[in-house]
Amino acid sequence: MNDFNLLLAVFLLVNLMIALMRVARGPTDADRLLVALLFSTTGVAILLLLASAEDTLVLIDIALVFALLAAITGAVFARRAWWPEEEKDGNS
């Protein structure tokens, strides 16, 4: 089972390399944010696979922190991207 987990981790790393091309081509900030969220989700998956393969509990804690940071990043971007323009300047 450990070899299968390591193989899946390598596969996810290859997916991240391919996603790097999308960062360069992303025409909007939303496209770039989606790729950043893909990085964080894939990073969490890789950490969990490595934690399972190596029986290391610290990697699970790190994966949980990354997942929390990804959720906060997505929420902050959504709030900033769709906030009405007149309220951004502080003119309420």
PDB file as gemmi writes it, atoms N, CA and C in Angstrom:
CRYST1    1.000    1.000    1.000  90.00  90.00  90.00 P 1                      
ATOM      1  N   MET A   1       0.819  -1.205   0.000  1.00  0.00           N  
ATOM      2  CA  MET A   1       0.000   0.000   0.000  1.00  0.00           C  
ATOM      3  C   MET A   1       0.856   1.260   0.000  1.00  0.00           C  
ATOM      4  N   ASN A   2       2.026   1.220   0.635  1.00  0.00           N  
ATOM      5  CA  ASN A   2       2.893   2.382   0.675  1.00  0.00           C  
ATOM      6  C   ASN A   2       3.384   2.775  -0.707  1.00  0.00           C  
ATOM      7  N   ASP A   3       3.696   1.773  -1.532  1.00  0.00           N  
ATOM      8  CA  ASP A   3       4.151   2.075  -2.894  1.00  0.00           C  
ATOM      9  C   ASP A   3       3.046   2.733  -3.700  1.00  0.00           C  
ATOM     10  N   PHE A   4       1.820   2.284  -3.507  1.00  0.00           N  
ATOM     11  CA  PHE A   4       0.694   2.882  -4.219  1.00  0.00           C  
ATOM     12  C   PHE A   4       0.490   4.340  -3.787  1.00  0.00           C  
ATOM     13  N   ASN A   5       0.618   4.610  -2.483  1.00  0.00           N  
ATOM     14  CA  ASN A   5       0.490   5.986  -1.990  1.00  0.00           C  
ATOM     15  C   ASN A   5       1.584   6.876  -2.561  1.00  0.00           C  
ATOM     16  N   LEU A   6       2.790   6.377  -2.628  1.00  0.00           N  
ATOM     17  CA  LEU A   6       3.892   7.160  -3.186  1.00  0.00           C  
ATOM     18  C   LEU A   6       3.693   7.400  -4.677  1.00  0.00           C  
ATOM     19  N   LEU A   7       3.169   6.403  -5.377  1.00  0.00           N  
ATOM     20  CA  LEU A   7       2.884   6.567  -6.805  1.00  0.00           C  
ATOM     21  C   LEU A   7       1.808   7.628  -7.027  1.00  0.00           C  
ATOM     22  N   LEU A   8       0.776   7.623  -6.200  1.00  0.00           N  
ATOM     23  CA  LEU A   8      -0.262   8.648  -6.294  1.00  0.00           C  
ATOM     24  C   LEU A   8       0.297  10.036  -5.985  1.00  0.00           C  
ATOM     25  N   ALA A   9       1.198  10.139  -5.025  1.00  0.00           N  
ATOM     26  CA  ALA A   9       1.819  11.422  -4.691  1.00  0.00           C  
ATOM     27  C   ALA A   9       2.629  11.952  -5.868  1.00  0.00           C  
ATOM     28  N   VAL A  10       3.351  11.097  -6.541  1.00  0.00           N  
ATOM     29  CA  VAL A  10       4.119  11.516  -7.722  1.00  0.00           C  
ATOM     30  C   VAL A  10       3.168  11.951  -8.833  1.00  0.00           C  
ATOM     31  N   PHE A  11       2.084  11.227  -9.017  1.00  0.00           N  
ATOM     32  CA  PHE A  11       1.096  11.608 -10.025  1.00  0.00           C  
ATOM     33  C   PHE A  11       0.526  12.994  -9.743  1.00  0.00           C  
ATOM     34  N   LEU A  12       0.231  13.275  -8.485  1.00  0.00           N  
ATOM     35  CA  LEU A  12      -0.290  14.593  -8.124  1.00  0.00           C  
ATOM     36  C   LEU A  12       0.755  15.685  -8.332  1.00  0.00           C  
ATOM     37  N   LEU A  13       2.012  15.368  -8.085  1.00  0.00           N  
ATOM     38  CA  LEU A  13       3.083  16.341  -8.354  1.00  0.00           C  
ATOM     39  C   LEU A  13       3.177  16.667  -9.840  1.00  0.00           C  
ATOM     40  N   VAL A  14       2.997  15.667 -10.684  1.00  0.00           N  
ATOM     41  CA  VAL A  14       3.001  15.903 -12.135  1.00  0.00           C  
ATOM     42  C   VAL A  14       1.827  16.799 -12.520  1.00  0.00           C  
ATOM     43  N   ASN A  15       0.672  16.589 -11.893  1.00  0.00           N  
ATOM     44  CA  ASN A  15      -0.481  17.454 -12.151  1.00  0.00           C  
ATOM     45  C   ASN A  15      -0.188  18.893 -11.754  1.00  0.00           C  
ATOM     46  N   LEU A  16       0.548  19.088 -10.665  1.00  0.00           N  
ATOM     47  CA  LEU A  16       0.919  20.445 -10.264  1.00  0.00           C  
ATOM     48  C   LEU A  16       1.835  21.103 -11.282  1.00  0.00           C  
ATOM     49  N   MET A  17       2.736  20.331 -11.850  1.00  0.00           N  
ATOM     50  CA  MET A  17       3.630  20.878 -12.884  1.00  0.00           C  
ATOM     51  C   MET A  17       2.829  21.350 -14.097  1.00  0.00           C  
ATOM     52  N   ILE A  18       1.829  20.579 -14.465  1.00  0.00           N  
ATOM     53  CA  ILE A  18       0.987  20.964 -15.598  1.00  0.00           C  
ATOM     54  C   ILE A  18       0.165  22.203 -15.252  1.00  0.00           C  
ATOM     55  N   ALA A  19      -0.277  22.298 -14.009  1.00  0.00           N  
ATOM     56  CA  ALA A  19      -1.068  23.459 -13.584  1.00  0.00           C  
ATOM     57  C   ALA A  19      -0.241  24.739 -13.594  1.00  0.00           C  
ATOM     58  N   LEU A  20       1.063  24.631 -13.465  1.00  0.00           N  
ATOM     59  CA  LEU A  20       1.921  25.822 -13.531  1.00  0.00           C  
ATOM     60  C   LEU A  20       1.785  26.546 -14.869  1.00  0.00           C  
ATOM     61  N   MET A  21       1.544  25.775 -15.927  1.00  0.00           N  
ATOM     62  CA  MET A  21       1.341  26.401 -17.241  1.00  0.00           C  
ATOM     63  C   MET A  21       0.075  27.250 -17.239  1.00  0.00           C  
ATOM     64  N   ARG A  22      -0.927  26.811 -16.518  1.00  0.00           N  
ATOM     65  CA  ARG A  22      -2.183  27.568 -16.458  1.00  0.00           C  
ATOM     66  C   ARG A  22      -2.001  28.884 -15.700  1.00  0.00           C  
ATOM     67  N   VAL A  23      -1.121  28.890 -14.720  1.00  0.00           N  
ATOM     68  CA  VAL A  23      -0.855  30.129 -13.988  1.00  0.00           C  
ATOM     69  C   VAL A  23      -0.305  31.181 -14.940  1.00  0.00           C  
ATOM     70  N   ALA A  24       0.583  30.781 -15.802  1.00  0.00           N  
ATOM     71  CA  ALA A  24       1.191  31.728 -16.744  1.00  0.00           C  
ATOM     72  C   ALA A  24       0.182  32.211 -17.783  1.00  0.00           C  
ATOM     73  N   ARG A  25      -0.741  31.357 -18.186  1.00  0.00           N  
ATOM     74  CA  ARG A  25      -1.699  31.723 -19.227  1.00  0.00           C  
ATOM     75  C   ARG A  25      -2.995  32.308 -18.700  1.00  0.00           C  
ATOM     76  N   GLY A  26      -3.235  32.211 -17.407  1.00  0.00           N  
ATOM     77  CA  GLY A  26      -4.516  32.643 -16.832  1.00  0.00           C  
ATOM     78  C   GLY A  26      -4.831  34.091 -17.157  1.00  0.00           C  
ATOM     79  N   PRO A  27      -5.905  34.343 -17.894  1.00  0.00           N  
ATOM     80  CA  PRO A  27      -6.191  35.719 -18.301  1.00  0.00           C  
ATOM     81  C   PRO A  27      -6.740  36.592 -17.170  1.00  0.00           C  
ATOM     82  N   THR A  28      -7.325  35.995 -16.157  1.00  0.00           N  
ATOM     83  CA  THR A  28      -7.926  36.802 -15.088  1.00  0.00           C  
ATOM     84  C   THR A  28      -7.361  36.377 -13.738  1.00  0.00           C  
ATOM     85  N   ASP A  29      -7.592  37.230 -12.758  1.00  0.00           N  
ATOM     86  CA  ASP A  29      -7.164  36.904 -11.405  1.00  0.00           C  
ATOM     87  C   ASP A  29      -7.918  35.696 -10.864  1.00  0.00           C  
ATOM     88  N   ALA A  30      -9.172  35.538 -11.274  1.00  0.00           N  
ATOM     89  CA  ALA A  30      -9.963  34.391 -10.812  1.00  0.00           C  
ATOM     90  C   ALA A  30      -9.353  33.076 -11.299  1.00  0.00           C  
ATOM     91  N   ASP A  31      -8.860  33.056 -12.536  1.00  0.00           N  
ATOM     92  CA  ASP A  31      -8.196  31.847 -13.039  1.00  0.00           C  
ATOM     93  C   ASP A  31      -6.965  31.522 -12.215  1.00  0.00           C  
ATOM     94  N   ARG A  32      -6.206  32.555 -11.893  1.00  0.00           N  
ATOM     95  CA  ARG A  32      -5.002  32.338 -11.100  1.00  0.00           C  
ATOM     96  C   ARG A  32      -5.340  31.873  -9.684  1.00  0.00           C  
ATOM     97  N   LEU A  33      -6.420  32.387  -9.121  1.00  0.00           N  
ATOM     98  CA  LEU A  33      -6.815  31.949  -7.781  1.00  0.00           C  
ATOM     99  C   LEU A  33      -7.248  30.491  -7.804  1.00  0.00           C  
ATOM    100  N   LEU A  34      -7.969  30.085  -8.829  1.00  0.00           N  
ATOM    101  CA  LEU A  34      -8.392  28.686  -8.910  1.00  0.00           C  
ATOM    102  C   LEU A  34      -7.188  27.756  -8.978  1.00  0.00           C  
ATOM    103  N   VAL A  35      -6.154  28.173  -9.692  1.00  0.00           N  
ATOM    104  CA  VAL A  35      -4.945  27.347  -9.749  1.00  0.00           C  
ATOM    105  C   VAL A  35      -4.260  27.332  -8.387  1.00  0.00           C  
ATOM    106  N   ALA A  36      -4.257  28.456  -7.689  1.00  0.00           N  
ATOM    107  CA  ALA A  36      -3.670  28.491  -6.347  1.00  0.00           C  
ATOM    108  C   ALA A  36      -4.435  27.567  -5.404  1.00  0.00           C  
ATOM    109  N   LEU A  37      -5.749  27.548  -5.524  1.00  0.00           N  
ATOM    110  CA  LEU A  37      -6.545  26.629  -4.706  1.00  0.00           C  
ATOM    111  C   LEU A  37      -6.298  25.174  -5.103  1.00  0.00           C  
ATOM    112  N   LEU A  38      -6.047  24.950  -6.403  1.00  0.00           N  
ATOM    113  CA  LEU A  38      -5.681  23.606  -6.848  1.00  0.00           C  
ATOM    114  C   LEU A  38      -4.357  23.189  -6.228  1.00  0.00           C  
ATOM    115  N   PHE A  39      -3.396  24.127  -6.170  1.00  0.00           N  
ATOM    116  CA  PHE A  39      -2.120  23.826  -5.531  1.00  0.00           C  
ATOM    117  C   PHE A  39      -2.322  23.424  -4.076  1.00  0.00           C  
ATOM    118  N   SER A  40      -3.136  24.182  -3.377  1.00  0.00           N  
ATOM    119  CA  SER A  40      -3.314  23.883  -1.953  1.00  0.00           C  
ATOM    120  C   SER A  40      -4.047  22.562  -1.754  1.00  0.00           C  
ATOM    121  N   THR A  41      -5.059  22.289  -2.566  1.00  0.00           N  
ATOM    122  CA  THR A  41      -5.793  21.036  -2.397  1.00  0.00           C  
ATOM    123  C   THR A  41      -4.906  19.849  -2.756  1.00  0.00           C  
ATOM    124  N   THR A  42      -4.152  19.996  -3.824  1.00  0.00           N  
ATOM    125  CA  THR A  42      -3.257  18.913  -4.219  1.00  0.00           C  
ATOM    126  C   THR A  42      -2.141  18.746  -3.191  1.00  0.00           C  
ATOM    127  N   GLY A  43      -1.660  19.857  -2.651  1.00  0.00           N  
ATOM    128  CA  GLY A  43      -0.647  19.772  -1.605  1.00  0.00           C  
ATOM    129  C   GLY A  43      -1.154  19.044  -0.378  1.00  0.00           C  
ATOM    130  N   VAL A  44      -2.391  19.314  -0.013  1.00  0.00           N  
ATOM    131  CA  VAL A  44      -3.001  18.607   1.119  1.00  0.00           C  
ATOM    132  C   VAL A  44      -3.095  17.114   0.812  1.00  0.00           C  
ATOM    133  N   ALA A  45      -3.519  16.783  -0.390  1.00  0.00           N  
ATOM    134  CA  ALA A  45      -3.635  15.368  -0.766  1.00  0.00           C  
ATOM    135  C   ALA A  45      -2.273  14.679  -0.740  1.00  0.00           C  
ATOM    136  N   ILE A  46      -1.252  15.361  -1.253  1.00  0.00           N  
ATOM    137  CA  ILE A  46       0.093  14.781  -1.250  1.00  0.00           C  
ATOM    138  C   ILE A  46       0.579  14.565   0.185  1.00  0.00           C  
ATOM    139  N   LEU A  47       0.367  15.563   1.036  1.00  0.00           N  
ATOM    140  CA  LEU A  47       0.795  15.418   2.432  1.00  0.00           C  
ATOM    141  C   LEU A  47       0.075  14.266   3.127  1.00  0.00           C  
ATOM    142  N   LEU A  48      -1.212  14.110   2.850  1.00  0.00           N  
ATOM    143  CA  LEU A  48      -1.953  13.012   3.471  1.00  0.00           C  
ATOM    144  C   LEU A  48      -1.483  11.648   2.948  1.00  0.00           C  
ATOM    145  N   LEU A  49      -1.170  11.586   1.658  1.00  0.00           N  
ATOM    146  CA  LEU A  49      -0.642  10.328   1.117  1.00  0.00           C  
ATOM    147  C   LEU A  49       0.721   9.996   1.714  1.00  0.00           C  
ATOM    148  N   LEU A  50       1.575  11.014   1.841  1.00  0.00           N  
ATOM    149  CA  LEU A  50       2.889  10.781   2.437  1.00  0.00           C  
ATOM    150  C   LEU A  50       2.777  10.422   3.913  1.00  0.00           C  
ATOM    151  N   ALA A  51       1.823  11.038   4.612  1.00  0.00           N  
ATOM    152  CA  ALA A  51       1.610  10.701   6.022  1.00  0.00           C  
ATOM    153  C   ALA A  51       1.172   9.248   6.169  1.00  0.00           C  
ATOM    154  N   SER A  52       0.340   8.810   5.251  1.00  0.00           N  
ATOM    155  CA  SER A  52      -0.115   7.422   5.285  1.00  0.00           C  
ATOM    156  C   SER A  52       1.017   6.463   4.930  1.00  0.00           C  
ATOM    157  N   ALA A  53       1.834   6.838   3.960  1.00  0.00           N  
ATOM    158  CA  ALA A  53       2.915   5.957   3.527  1.00  0.00           C  
ATOM    159  C   ALA A  53       4.022   5.864   4.562  1.00  0.00           C  
ATOM    160  N   GLU A  54       4.311   6.968   5.232  1.00  0.00           N  
ATOM    161  CA  GLU A  54       5.432   7.011   6.177  1.00  0.00           C  
ATOM    162  C   GLU A  54       4.997   6.892   7.638  1.00  0.00           C  
ATOM    163  N   ASP A  55       3.712   6.810   7.898  1.00  0.00           N  
ATOM    164  CA  ASP A  55       3.179   6.760   9.269  1.00  0.00           C  
ATOM    165  C   ASP A  55       3.673   7.939  10.105  1.00  0.00           C  
ATOM    166  N   THR A  56       3.539   9.134   9.534  1.00  0.00           N  
ATOM    167  CA  THR A  56       3.983  10.361  10.193  1.00  0.00           C  
ATOM    168  C   THR A  56       2.766  11.229  10.464  1.00  0.00           C  
ATOM    169  N   LEU A  57       2.465  11.432  11.733  1.00  0.00           N  
ATOM    170  CA  LEU A  57       1.286  12.211  12.105  1.00  0.00           C  
ATOM    171  C   LEU A  57       1.489  13.712  11.928  1.00  0.00           C  
ATOM    172  N   VAL A  58       2.721  14.164  11.938  1.00  0.00           N  
ATOM    173  CA  VAL A  58       2.990  15.602  11.780  1.00  0.00           C  
ATOM    174  C   VAL A  58       2.513  16.091  10.414  1.00  0.00           C  
ATOM    175  N   LEU A  59       2.643  15.270   9.394  1.00  0.00           N  
ATOM    176  CA  LEU A  59       2.208  15.670   8.051  1.00  0.00           C  
ATOM    177  C   LEU A  59       0.697  15.880   7.992  1.00  0.00           C  
ATOM    178  N   ILE A  60      -0.049  15.160   8.793  1.00  0.00           N  
ATOM    179  CA  ILE A  60      -1.498  15.355   8.837  1.00  0.00           C  
ATOM    180  C   ILE A  60      -1.822  16.730   9.412  1.00  0.00           C  
ATOM    181  N   ASP A  61      -1.110  17.124  10.452  1.00  0.00           N  
ATOM    182  CA  ASP A  61      -1.318  18.454  11.030  1.00  0.00           C  
ATOM    183  C   ASP A  61      -0.989  19.551  10.031  1.00  0.00           C  
ATOM    184  N   ILE A  62       0.094  19.385   9.301  1.00  0.00           N  
ATOM    185  CA  ILE A  62       0.480  20.371   8.293  1.00  0.00           C  
ATOM    186  C   ILE A  62      -0.572  20.434   7.191  1.00  0.00           C  
ATOM    187  N   ALA A  63      -1.099  19.280   6.784  1.00  0.00           N  
ATOM    188  CA  ALA A  63      -2.139  19.246   5.754  1.00  0.00           C  
ATOM    189  C   ALA A  63      -3.391  19.980   6.222  1.00  0.00           C  
ATOM    190  N   LEU A  64      -3.741  19.833   7.486  1.00  0.00           N  
ATOM    191  CA  LEU A  64      -4.912  20.536   8.021  1.00  0.00           C  
ATOM    192  C   LEU A  64      -4.703  22.048   8.016  1.00  0.00           C  
ATOM    193  N   VAL A  65      -3.506  22.493   8.328  1.00  0.00           N  
ATOM    194  CA  VAL A  65      -3.206  23.931   8.296  1.00  0.00           C  
ATOM    195  C   VAL A  65      -3.295  24.445   6.864  1.00  0.00           C  
ATOM    196  N   PHE A  66      -2.750  23.699   5.907  1.00  0.00           N  
ATOM    197  CA  PHE A  66      -2.833  24.115   4.506  1.00  0.00           C  
ATOM    198  C   PHE A  66      -4.280  24.188   4.032  1.00  0.00           C  
ATOM    199  N   ALA A  67      -5.104  23.231   4.448  1.00  0.00           N  
ATOM    200  CA  ALA A  67      -6.513  23.247   4.056  1.00  0.00           C  
ATOM    201  C   ALA A  67      -7.223  24.465   4.630  1.00  0.00           C  
ATOM    202  N   LEU A  68      -6.925  24.804   5.866  1.00  0.00           N  
ATOM    203  CA  LEU A  68      -7.516  25.983   6.489  1.00  0.00           C  
ATOM    204  C   LEU A  68      -7.078  27.262   5.770  1.00  0.00           C  
ATOM    205  N   LEU A  69      -5.805  27.361   5.446  1.00  0.00           N  
ATOM    206  CA  LEU A  69      -5.313  28.536   4.722  1.00  0.00           C  
ATOM    207  C   LEU A  69      -5.941  28.657   3.334  1.00  0.00           C  
ATOM    208  N   ALA A  70      -6.172  27.540   2.674  1.00  0.00           N  
ATOM    209  CA  ALA A  70      -6.804  27.573   1.352  1.00  0.00           C  
ATOM    210  C   ALA A  70      -8.242  28.067   1.452  1.00  0.00           C  
ATOM    211  N   ALA A  71      -8.953  27.618   2.475  1.00  0.00           N  
ATOM    212  CA  ALA A  71     -10.335  28.069   2.648  1.00  0.00           C  
ATOM    213  C   ALA A  71     -10.381  29.566   2.939  1.00  0.00           C  
ATOM    214  N   ILE A  72      -9.487  30.041   3.774  1.00  0.00           N  
ATOM    215  CA  ILE A  72      -9.449  31.480   4.085  1.00  0.00           C  
ATOM    216  C   ILE A  72      -9.083  32.286   2.846  1.00  0.00           C  
ATOM    217  N   THR A  73      -8.123  31.806   2.077  1.00  0.00           N  
ATOM    218  CA  THR A  73      -7.713  32.501   0.855  1.00  0.00           C  
ATOM    219  C   THR A  73      -8.873  32.618  -0.127  1.00  0.00           C  
ATOM    220  N   GLY A  74      -9.602  31.545  -0.335  1.00  0.00           N  
ATOM    221  CA  GLY A  74     -10.750  31.581  -1.240  1.00  0.00           C  
ATOM    222  C   GLY A  74     -11.826  32.541  -0.775  1.00  0.00           C  
ATOM    223  N   ALA A  75     -12.093  32.542   0.522  1.00  0.00           N  
ATOM    224  CA  ALA A  75     -13.117  33.442   1.056  1.00  0.00           C  
ATOM    225  C   ALA A  75     -12.697  34.901   0.939  1.00  0.00           C  
ATOM    226  N   VAL A  76     -11.440  35.198   1.226  1.00  0.00           N  
ATOM    227  CA  VAL A  76     -10.955  36.581   1.126  1.00  0.00           C  
ATOM    228  C   VAL A  76     -10.983  37.055  -0.322  1.00  0.00           C  
ATOM    229  N   PHE A  77     -10.572  36.202  -1.249  1.00  0.00           N  
ATOM    230  CA  PHE A  77     -10.610  36.598  -2.654  1.00  0.00           C  
ATOM    231  C   PHE A  77     -12.034  36.862  -3.110  1.00  0.00           C  
ATOM    232  N   ALA A  78     -12.957  35.992  -2.733  1.00  0.00           N  
ATOM    233  CA  ALA A  78     -14.352  36.187  -3.139  1.00  0.00           C  
ATOM    234  C   ALA A  78     -14.904  37.494  -2.575  1.00  0.00           C  
ATOM    235  N   ARG A  79     -14.556  37.798  -1.360  1.00  0.00           N  
ATOM    236  CA  ARG A  79     -15.042  39.039  -0.753  1.00  0.00           C  
ATOM    237  C   ARG A  79     -14.453  40.260  -1.447  1.00  0.00           C  
ATOM    238  N   ARG A  80     -13.175  40.214  -1.763  1.00  0.00           N  
ATOM    239  CA  ARG A  80     -12.527  41.357  -2.416  1.00  0.00           C  
ATOM    240  C   ARG A  80     -12.947  41.500  -3.875  1.00  0.00           C  
ATOM    241  N   ALA A  81     -13.155  40.381  -4.555  1.00  0.00           N  
ATOM    242  CA  ALA A  81     -13.460  40.427  -5.980  1.00  0.00           C  
ATOM    243  C   ALA A  81     -14.878  40.928  -6.245  1.00  0.00           C  
ATOM    244  N   TRP A  82     -15.812  40.595  -5.378  1.00  0.00           N  
ATOM    245  CA  TRP A  82     -17.200  40.953  -5.638  1.00  0.00           C  
ATOM    246  C   TRP A  82     -17.733  42.013  -4.686  1.00  0.00           C  
ATOM    247  N   TRP A  83     -16.849  42.724  -4.014  1.00  0.00           N  
ATOM    248  CA  TRP A  83     -17.243  43.820  -3.137  1.00  0.00           C  
ATOM    249  C   TRP A  83     -17.592  45.013  -4.011  1.00  0.00           C  
ATOM    250  N   PRO A  84     -18.705  45.701  -3.766  1.00  0.00           N  
ATOM    251  CA  PRO A  84     -19.052  46.865  -4.595  1.00  0.00           C  
ATOM    252  C   PRO A  84     -17.951  47.924  -4.557  1.00  0.00           C  
ATOM    253  N   GLU A  85     -17.695  48.543  -5.694  1.00  0.00           N  
ATOM    254  CA  GLU A  85     -16.598  49.495  -5.841  1.00  0.00           C  
ATOM    255  C   GLU A  85     -16.696  50.675  -4.879  1.00  0.00           C  
ATOM    256  N   GLU A  86     -17.887  51.216  -4.658  1.00  0.00           N  
ATOM    257  CA  GLU A  86     -18.007  52.385  -3.789  1.00  0.00           C  
ATOM    258  C   GLU A  86     -17.709  52.049  -2.332  1.00  0.00           C  
ATOM    259  N   GLU A  87     -17.887  50.791  -1.928  1.00  0.00           N  
ATOM    260  CA  GLU A  87     -17.606  50.415  -0.556  1.00  0.00           C  
ATOM    261  C   GLU A  87     -16.136  50.086  -0.354  1.00  0.00           C  
ATOM    262  N   LYS A  88     -15.387  49.814  -1.427  1.00  0.00           N  
ATOM    263  CA  LYS A  88     -13.971  49.545  -1.302  1.00  0.00           C  
ATOM    264  C   LYS A  88     -13.203  50.778  -0.847  1.00  0.00           C  
ATOM    265  N   ASP A  89     -13.645  51.948  -1.296  1.00  0.00           N  
ATOM    266  CA  ASP A  89     -12.951  53.180  -0.981  1.00  0.00           C  
ATOM    267  C   ASP A  89     -13.260  53.680   0.422  1.00  0.00           C  
ATOM    268  N   GLY A  90     -14.222  53.094   1.076  1.00  0.00           N  
ATOM    269  CA  GLY A  90     -14.608  53.539   2.411  1.00  0.00           C  
ATOM    270  C   GLY A  90     -15.685  54.614   2.395  1.00  0.00           C  
ATOM    271  N   ASN A  91     -16.277  54.875   1.234  1.00  0.00           N  
ATOM    272  CA  ASN A  91     -17.348  55.866   1.114  1.00  0.00           C  
ATOM    273  C   ASN A  91     -18.683  55.176   1.281  1.00  0.00           C  
ATOM    274  N   SER A  92     -19.090  54.954   2.496  1.00  0.00           N  
ATOM    275  CA  SER A  92     -20.370  54.270   2.726  1.00  0.00           C  
ATOM    276  C   SER A  92     -21.498  55.274   2.885  1.00  0.00           C  
TER     277      SER A  92                                                      
END                                                                             
